[in-house]
Amino acid sequence: MTTTYLLLIQDFIKPTKATNLVVKYNTYSMHIEKRLQKELQKRLADNNLRSLKTRSGLVDFFSNDYLGLSRSAELRKAISIRNSETKANGATGSRLLSGNSELYEDTEKKLASILESESALIFNSGYMANMALLSAIPKKDDTIVYDELSHACIKDGARLSLAKRLSFKHNDVKDLELKIQKAQGNIFVVVESIYSMDGDQCPIDEILAIAKQYSAHVIIDEAHSTGVFGKNGNGIDIDPALKTEIFARVYTFGKAMGIHGAAVTGSSTLKEYLINHARSFIYTTALPPHSVISIDCAFEYLAEHIELQQIIKNKVKLFNQLFEEKLVPYYSKIDSNHPIQAILTPGNENSRTLAQKLVKSGYDIRPILSPTVPAGKERIRICLHTFNSDDEISHLVDTLAALK
Ligand SMILES: Cc1ncc(COP(=O)(O)O)c(C=O)c1O
């Protein structure tokens, strides 16, 4: 039997006056608490301890709300009106049980048409969509070949499958081909249209051409291009002759679409397979009606305000021009025609300090530290938005110059 005894929580975490907590721990929980504390202390020592923050009153150069849809009062009103007509607050179950509805089915039909695909299947998030695809489809004798800078959910999904996994050098089609040559079984090539930490685009046509040569199946994560690029916001431009080579595309709605959720597009067979085999689809409560209505309304809103794509393009152009004019001697930046602009500031300490100075100057900008990015590639990641005025962008560049 384990000895249970009383232990003041201050042994681990200082109690606040308000809590004055006395907690029961047994020897086992003490052990695990100590281990967790040790790992957190290591993070602190390495300058990469994560913590939740709330900030207000700063100029947003940080969020993924590239087109300003999350803050659009017009979109909020449209969602609210539509939502007031529904009689359910929650989905009440998995889509396979009580969670499905005509709302879901209709929205998926609309999404398939907007995203120019045979079918679309809604997921609760992009994370779950990638987990679904990568864990359910590639089998033991297959191979997943993915870009080394792929998002965590691509790597996690691949790890959950029993397939062989091979990463290729970022955006390097030669290395991709070498890895494909080492692959076995069905080959799945996974890329992101726009890389979330670098903001650069994958050479999609070359990738599709190589995949075609080796009969590999390409999965494109369009998380950061959804809404920002393409007709109706359907992502990066792809040679029409190669489009048929795409096995699946993942669209997420929590970024430029300003709401929440995701969809996988592809063939009807793919959709049916995921409904039957994807655990992150099957074993979870479906998104509530409010979220599904929001998806529909956000795409309607984008269609009515498609000029937002040109506005963001102009902001990106302005930032790149100002960077060339004023910052090139002091900073190096990853080439990007997307609102994500990564300024390399090697070292966690360096990146943190610069970000803190920018915050003090009134900008909401966060550092991206290792291990989120490889050591030596730490950075501040600036996200541009349609609602950032030209003056704000210009002042940000002047502030960056002044801080050197
Ligand atoms: C490339 C990429 N894929 C997928 C996701 C996950 O999407 P969601 O936030 O909808 O879970 C993200 C989120 O940051 C991402 O950057």
The ligand as an SDF file (V2000), in Angstrom:
LIG
                    3D

 16 16  0  0  0  0  0  0  0  0999 V2000
    0.4470   23.8910  -41.3700 C   0  0  0  0  0  0  0  0  0  0  0  0
   -0.5730   23.6730  -40.2980 C   0  0  0  0  0  0  0  0  0  0  0  0
   -1.3730   22.5960  -40.3750 N   0  0  0  0  0  0  0  0  0  0  0  0
   -2.3140   22.3640  -39.4530 C   0  0  0  0  0  0  0  0  0  0  0  0
   -2.4800   23.2110  -38.3860 C   0  0  0  0  0  0  0  0  0  0  0  0
   -3.5220   22.8950  -37.3670 C   0  0  0  0  0  0  0  0  0  0  0  0
   -4.6950   23.5710  -37.6660 O   0  0  0  0  0  0  0  0  0  0  0  0
   -5.7270   23.8970  -36.5090 P   0  0  0  0  0  0  0  0  0  0  0  0
   -5.1950   25.0970  -35.7920 O   0  0  0  0  0  0  0  0  0  0  0  0
   -7.0160   24.1160  -37.2070 O   0  0  0  0  0  0  0  0  0  0  0  0
   -5.7390   22.7030  -35.6130 O   0  0  0  0  0  0  0  0  0  0  0  0
   -1.6900   24.3550  -38.2540 C   0  0  0  0  0  0  0  0  0  0  0  0
   -1.8790   25.2610  -37.1290 C   0  0  0  0  0  0  0  0  0  0  0  0
   -1.0720   26.0190  -36.7240 O   0  0  0  0  0  0  0  0  0  0  0  0
   -0.7020   24.5840  -39.2460 C   0  0  0  0  0  0  0  0  0  0  0  0
    0.0900   25.6540  -39.1690 O   0  0  0  0  0  0  0  0  0  0  0  0
  1  2  1  0
  2  3  1  0
  2 15  2  0
  3  4  2  0
  4  5  1  0
  5  6  1  0
  5 12  2  0
  6  7  1  0
  7  8  1  0
  8  9  2  0
  8 10  1  0
  8 11  1  0
 12 13  1  0
 12 15  1  0
 13 14  2  0
 15 16  1  0
M  END
$$$$
